[in-house]
């Protein structure tokens, strides 16, 4: 009886270990896009089938390496990036022009725009559970690269 119980536990354990290994293989993103400046990554997007994960260094911390992250579904990406493109197509921006995009997971993505010395920029910050993470400014070209936009 003990041998049968030991065999059952061993089989159960090995099946769970195999399931974890298979699961790790499926977590590979289909595509990784980055917005970089001089080799330093400002923000990275990992594209999966059902969602895209955006990861960036929280600029509040100069010494510590604190990563901030938010997730968008394909529908949310379409909506968010459509609004970003509309704002980039404007000639001028008002002071503090931007919008707040609420994700399904409860993260507020703050997108602010400014034009400095003829260059239009997008600034992304996120807030969730009263924790605010600050990003970096992205040019229109960097933003298009991040969202894998192949159009001109």
N, C-alpha and C positions, 0 to 999 in steps of 0.2 A: 504494500500500500504506500509506504514511504517513497519507494522508487517511482511509482506512478505519479504521485504528487510532485516529486522533484522533476520528473520529465515534463509534466504540465507547466510548472513554473518556468522551467528553462525554455520551453517552446514559446510561452507567452512573452518572456523577456526578449528573446531573439526576434520575434515578430515585431515588437515595439521598436527595437534598435533598427531593424531594417526599414521600418516606416519613417523613422527620423532621418535616415540617410537619404531616402527617396525624396522626402520633403525638402531637404536642403538643396537638392539638385533643382527642384522646381522654383526656388526662390531667386534664381538668376534673372536679372532684368533683361528684357528684350533689347533695350537701348539705353545708353548712358549719354546724356548731353551735359555740357558744362559751359558756364560763362566764366571766362578767365581774363586776367590782365597780367601780362608779362610772366606767364607760367603759373601764377597763383590763382587757384580756383575761388571765385566769389560765391557761386552757388552751383549745385549739381542736381540734376534730375535723373532719377532711376525709373525708367518706363517699364511697367509690368502690364499684364493683360487687362486687369480690372482697376488699376490705379497707378498713379505716378507719385513718387516720393521726392520731395524737394528738400535738400539738406544744405545748410550754410553755416558758416562760423558766426556766432553771435558777436557783433562788433562792440558790445558793452564791455567785453573782457579782452584786454590787450595781452595779458600774460597767460591766462588759462585757455585751454582749447575746449570751448563749450560749443557743442553743435546744436543747432536749432533745426526743427524738421516740421514739415506739414505735408499732408497727403491730399491729392485731388483725384476725383474719379474722371473718366473721360468726358462726361457731360459737364462737370465743373471746369475742366480745362478749356473746353470749347467756350463756355460762357466767360470765364475769367480772361482768357487770351483775346477774345473778341473785344472786350472792353479795353484791354491794354492797347490793342492795335488802333482802336478808335481814338484813344487819347494821344497816341504817338502821331496820328495824322493831323492833329490840330496844329495851327501855326504858333500860337502863344498859349501860355498857361497862366491861370490866376495864381495868386499866392496860396500855398498849401492845397493845390488842386490834387485830387485823388479820389479814391473810393475804398470802401471796406467790403470785402467779399467773405461771407460766412460759409464755411465748409460744412458738409454733413457730419463730420466728426467733431464739430464744435469749435474749430479754430477760426479766428478772425484774421484774415490776410489783409493787411493795410498796404495799399498801392498808392504811392505819391509820385507826382511828376514835377519836374522842373527843367527849365532850359537855361543853360549857363554857357556863355561864349559860343552860342550857336549850336550846342549839342544838347539834344533832348535826352533826359535820363529818367529811369524808373527806380524808385526806392521801395524795397519790400521789407515789411516788418510783420511779425505775427504776434498774436496774443491768445493765450488759452489758460483758463483757470487763474486769471490775474497775474500771469507771468508773461512779460513782454520780451521778445527777442528781436534785435535790430540787425538788419542786413546791410548790404552795400549798394551803392548806385550802379545801375546797369544801363549801358547805352542801348539804343534801339537795335544795333547789330548784335550785341551780346544777348539781348532778350530774344531775338529771333533764333539765335543759335540754341539757346536754352530750351525753347519750345519747339525746336526742330522744324522751324518754318522755312521752307525752301523757296517761297515766293520772293519776288523782287521788291 
